[in-house]
């Protein structure tokens, strides 16, 4: 399975997961000049900015390890732009959704809620 196809399958799976939990999926693949957020979903209290990482079964590392400090900065800035442009009074949360695929099928997943706090270029702290 190609990387792009694998990633899209993981993102669609994550969006469906949130829907089943009662979230409204507001956006998929939201872009800003800073980067992209794969899934943006909200419930009555929170707005979730979710980075989906999909890997094949042959990968030796956990998908979440790809969401390093630099990626967290990009996600934070993109989320900030989303909130600036679209607005929301809900508490923001950053999730990392891990998906493993084997022979074209999802066989394992893990949603890490509150995987990190909003960050900026000078260090870690809550921007919201």
C-alpha positions as CSV (number, residue, x, y, z in Angstrom):
1,X,0.0,0.0,0.0
2,X,1.4,3.4,-1.0
3,X,2.2,5.9,1.7
4,X,-0.4,8.5,0.6
5,X,-3.2,5.9,0.4
6,X,-2.2,4.4,3.8
7,X,-2.2,7.9,5.4
8,X,-5.6,8.7,3.9
9,X,-7.0,5.4,5.2
10,X,-5.7,6.2,8.7
11,X,-7.2,9.7,8.7
12,X,-10.6,8.5,7.6
13,X,-10.5,5.8,10.3
14,X,-9.6,8.4,13.0
15,X,-12.5,10.7,11.8
16,X,-14.9,7.8,12.0
17,X,-13.6,7.0,15.5
18,X,-14.4,10.5,16.7
19,X,-17.8,10.4,15.1
20,X,-18.6,7.2,16.9
21,X,-17.7,8.9,20.2
22,X,-20.2,11.7,19.4
23,X,-17.8,14.3,18.1
24,X,-18.6,16.5,15.1
25,X,-15.8,16.4,12.6
26,X,-15.4,20.0,11.5
27,X,-12.5,19.7,9.1
28,X,-10.1,17.2,7.6
29,X,-6.7,18.2,6.3
30,X,-7.0,21.8,7.4
31,X,-4.0,23.8,5.9
32,X,-2.3,27.0,7.0
33,X,1.0,28.4,6.0
34,X,2.5,26.6,9.0
35,X,1.3,23.1,8.2
36,X,-1.7,20.8,8.3
37,X,-4.0,19.3,10.9
38,X,-5.4,16.0,9.8
39,X,-8.7,16.0,11.8
40,X,-10.4,18.8,13.7
41,X,-13.4,17.6,15.7
42,X,-15.5,19.0,18.6
43,X,-17.9,17.9,21.2
44,X,-19.8,20.1,23.7
45,X,-16.7,21.1,25.6
46,X,-13.6,20.6,23.5
47,X,-12.2,21.2,20.1
48,X,-9.7,18.5,19.1
49,X,-6.7,19.0,16.8
50,X,-5.6,15.5,15.8
51,X,-2.5,14.4,14.1
52,X,-2.9,11.0,12.5
53,X,0.2,8.8,12.0
54,X,-0.3,5.6,10.0
55,X,2.4,3.0,9.7
56,X,2.8,-0.5,8.2
57,X,3.3,-3.5,10.4
58,X,7.0,-3.6,9.6
59,X,7.7,-0.3,11.3
60,X,9.8,-0.8,14.5
61,X,8.9,2.5,16.1
62,X,5.6,3.8,17.4
63,X,3.9,6.2,15.0
64,X,3.6,8.9,17.7
65,X,7.4,9.2,17.8
66,X,7.1,11.1,14.5
67,X,5.3,14.0,16.3
68,X,8.4,15.6,17.7
69,X,8.7,19.1,19.1
70,X,9.0,20.8,15.7
71,X,5.8,19.0,14.5
72,X,4.1,20.1,17.7
73,X,5.0,23.7,17.0
74,X,3.5,23.4,13.5
75,X,0.4,21.8,14.8
76,X,0.0,24.5,17.5
77,X,0.4,27.4,15.0
78,X,-2.0,25.8,12.5
79,X,-4.5,25.3,15.3
80,X,-4.1,28.9,16.4
81,X,-4.7,30.0,12.8
82,X,-7.8,27.8,12.6
83,X,-9.2,29.4,15.8
84,X,-8.3,32.9,14.6
85,X,-10.2,32.3,11.3
86,X,-13.1,30.2,12.4
87,X,-13.4,30.9,16.2
88,X,-14.4,28.5,19.0
89,X,-15.2,28.9,22.6
90,X,-14.3,25.3,23.4
91,X,-11.2,24.1,25.2
92,X,-8.5,23.0,22.6
93,X,-6.9,19.6,22.9
94,X,-4.1,18.0,20.8
95,X,-4.4,14.3,20.1
96,X,-2.1,11.9,18.3
97,X,-3.9,9.0,16.6
98,X,-1.8,6.0,15.8
99,X,-2.8,3.5,13.1
100,X,-1.1,0.3,12.1
101,X,-1.9,-1.3,8.7
102,X,-1.0,-4.8,7.6
103,X,-1.9,-6.2,4.2
104,X,-4.0,-3.1,3.5
105,X,-6.1,-3.5,6.6
106,X,-6.1,-1.6,9.9
107,X,-5.3,-4.1,12.6
108,X,-4.4,-1.8,15.5
109,X,-5.0,1.8,16.6
110,X,-4.3,4.0,19.6
111,X,-5.7,7.4,20.3
112,X,-3.5,9.4,22.6
113,X,-5.7,12.2,24.0
114,X,-3.9,15.3,25.2
115,X,-0.7,14.0,23.6
116,X,1.0,17.4,24.1
117,X,0.2,20.9,25.2
118,X,0.3,23.9,22.9
119,X,3.9,25.0,22.2
120,X,5.6,28.0,20.8
121,X,9.1,28.6,19.5
122,X,10.5,29.6,22.9
123,X,9.4,26.5,24.8
124,X,6.4,24.7,26.1
125,X,3.4,26.4,27.6
126,X,-0.3,26.7,27.2
127,X,-1.2,29.3,24.6
128,X,-4.9,29.1,25.2
